[in-house]
Amino acid sequence: MSKTEAGEKKAKKKQNGIGSYYKVEETGLKRLRPSCERCGAGYFMADHGDRFTCGYCGLTRYKQQS
């Protein structure tokens, strides 16, 4: 007998789309993540806590420590 048959519901996965990279404001859209300096405006960098990394070219930019 599986978990779904026992009456437990399966948790839904969170949808991560392109909309999670922008914030809608009154004046327009704001980018939440930086763009890659080598690849251009169409490539967002991944946030890894202490650094940003481009998944396309591998450029790594470290965050400022304060």
VEXLO-322651 format. One record per residue (C-alpha): residue number from 1; x, y negated, z. Coordinates in nm, 3 decimals. Each point is the difference from the previous one (the first is absolute). Layout:
<atoms>
<atom><num>NUM</num><u>X</u><v>Y</v><w>Z</w></atom>
...
</atoms>
This chain:
<atoms>
<atom><num>1</num><u>0.000</u><v>0.000</v><w>0.000</w></atom>
<atom><num>2</num><u>0.151</u><v>-0.335</v><w>-0.104</w></atom>
<atom><num>3</num><u>-0.020</u><v>-0.327</v><w>0.191</w></atom>
<atom><num>4</num><u>-0.260</u><v>-0.145</v><w>-0.237</w></atom>
<atom><num>5</num><u>-0.224</u><v>0.300</v><w>0.051</w></atom>
<atom><num>6</num><u>0.022</u><v>-0.041</v><w>0.379</w></atom>
<atom><num>7</num><u>-0.175</u><v>-0.338</v><w>-0.023</w></atom>
<atom><num>8</num><u>0.302</u><v>-0.232</v><w>0.005</w></atom>
<atom><num>9</num><u>0.011</u><v>-0.269</v><w>-0.264</w></atom>
<atom><num>10</num><u>0.308</u><v>-0.060</v><w>-0.207</w></atom>
<atom><num>11</num><u>0.155</u><v>-0.348</v><w>0.033</w></atom>
<atom><num>12</num><u>-0.003</u><v>-0.212</v><w>-0.314</w></atom>
<atom><num>13</num><u>0.328</u><v>-0.119</v><w>-0.146</w></atom>
<atom><num>14</num><u>0.064</u><v>-0.373</v><w>-0.006</w></atom>
<atom><num>15</num><u>-0.006</u><v>-0.142</v><w>-0.352</w></atom>
<atom><num>16</num><u>0.321</u><v>-0.194</v><w>-0.072</w></atom>
<atom><num>17</num><u>-0.040</u><v>-0.188</v><w>-0.323</w></atom>
<atom><num>18</num><u>0.139</u><v>-0.313</v><w>-0.155</w></atom>
<atom><num>19</num><u>-0.245</u><v>-0.201</v><w>0.210</w></atom>
<atom><num>20</num><u>0.205</u><v>0.074</v><w>0.312</w></atom>
<atom><num>21</num><u>0.288</u><v>-0.211</v><w>-0.141</w></atom>
<atom><num>22</num><u>-0.203</u><v>-0.324</v><w>-0.012</w></atom>
<atom><num>23</num><u>-0.192</u><v>-0.219</v><w>0.244</w></atom>
<atom><num>24</num><u>-0.293</u><v>-0.208</v><w>-0.128</w></atom>
<atom><num>25</num><u>0.004</u><v>-0.360</v><w>0.119</w></atom>
<atom><num>26</num><u>-0.207</u><v>-0.306</v><w>-0.091</w></atom>
<atom><num>27</num><u>0.272</u><v>-0.133</v><w>-0.230</w></atom>
<atom><num>28</num><u>0.064</u><v>0.334</v><w>-0.175</w></atom>
<atom><num>29</num><u>0.193</u><v>0.321</v><w>0.051</w></atom>
<atom><num>30</num><u>0.302</u><v>0.037</v><w>0.226</w></atom>
<atom><num>31</num><u>0.254</u><v>0.279</v><w>-0.043</w></atom>
<atom><num>32</num><u>0.064</u><v>0.193</v><w>0.321</w></atom>
<atom><num>33</num><u>0.323</u><v>0.163</v><w>-0.117</w></atom>
<atom><num>34</num><u>0.291</u><v>-0.154</v><w>-0.191</w></atom>
<atom><num>35</num><u>0.070</u><v>0.069</v><w>-0.366</w></atom>
<atom><num>36</num><u>0.322</u><v>0.164</v><w>-0.115</w></atom>
<atom><num>37</num><u>0.263</u><v>-0.253</v><w>-0.109</w></atom>
<atom><num>38</num><u>0.143</u><v>0.231</v><w>-0.268</w></atom>
<atom><num>39</num><u>-0.319</u><v>0.151</v><w>-0.143</w></atom>
<atom><num>40</num><u>-0.224</u><v>-0.307</v><w>0.004</w></atom>
<atom><num>41</num><u>-0.338</u><v>-0.109</v><w>0.129</w></atom>
<atom><num>42</num><u>-0.184</u><v>0.325</v><w>-0.081</w></atom>
<atom><num>43</num><u>0.199</u><v>0.218</v><w>0.241</w></atom>
<atom><num>44</num><u>-0.075</u><v>-0.019</v><w>0.373</w></atom>
<atom><num>45</num><u>0.256</u><v>0.101</v><w>0.259</w></atom>
<atom><num>46</num><u>-0.085</u><v>0.260</v><w>0.266</w></atom>
<atom><num>47</num><u>0.005</u><v>-0.105</v><w>0.365</w></atom>
<atom><num>48</num><u>0.211</u><v>0.235</v><w>0.214</w></atom>
<atom><num>49</num><u>-0.007</u><v>-0.195</v><w>0.326</w></atom>
<atom><num>50</num><u>0.354</u><v>-0.141</v><w>-0.004</w></atom>
<atom><num>51</num><u>0.038</u><v>-0.034</v><w>-0.379</w></atom>
<atom><num>52</num><u>-0.180</u><v>-0.036</v><w>-0.333</w></atom>
<atom><num>53</num><u>0.083</u><v>0.247</v><w>-0.278</w></atom>
<atom><num>54</num><u>-0.091</u><v>0.012</v><w>-0.369</w></atom>
<atom><num>55</num><u>-0.113</u><v>0.346</v><w>-0.104</w></atom>
<atom><num>56</num><u>0.082</u><v>-0.063</v><w>-0.364</w></atom>
<atom><num>57</num><u>0.362</u><v>-0.122</v><w>0.007</w></atom>
<atom><num>58</num><u>0.098</u><v>0.069</v><w>0.363</w></atom>
<atom><num>59</num><u>0.080</u><v>-0.358</v><w>0.102</w></atom>
<atom><num>60</num><u>0.002</u><v>-0.034</v><w>0.381</w></atom>
<atom><num>61</num><u>-0.050</u><v>-0.331</v><w>0.179</w></atom>
<atom><num>62</num><u>0.041</u><v>0.002</v><w>0.378</w></atom>
<atom><num>63</num><u>-0.227</u><v>-0.209</v><w>0.223</w></atom>
<atom><num>64</num><u>0.144</u><v>-0.277</v><w>0.212</w></atom>
<atom><num>65</num><u>0.074</u><v>0.097</v><w>0.362</w></atom>
<atom><num>66</num><u>-0.096</u><v>-0.269</v><w>0.250</w></atom>
</atoms>
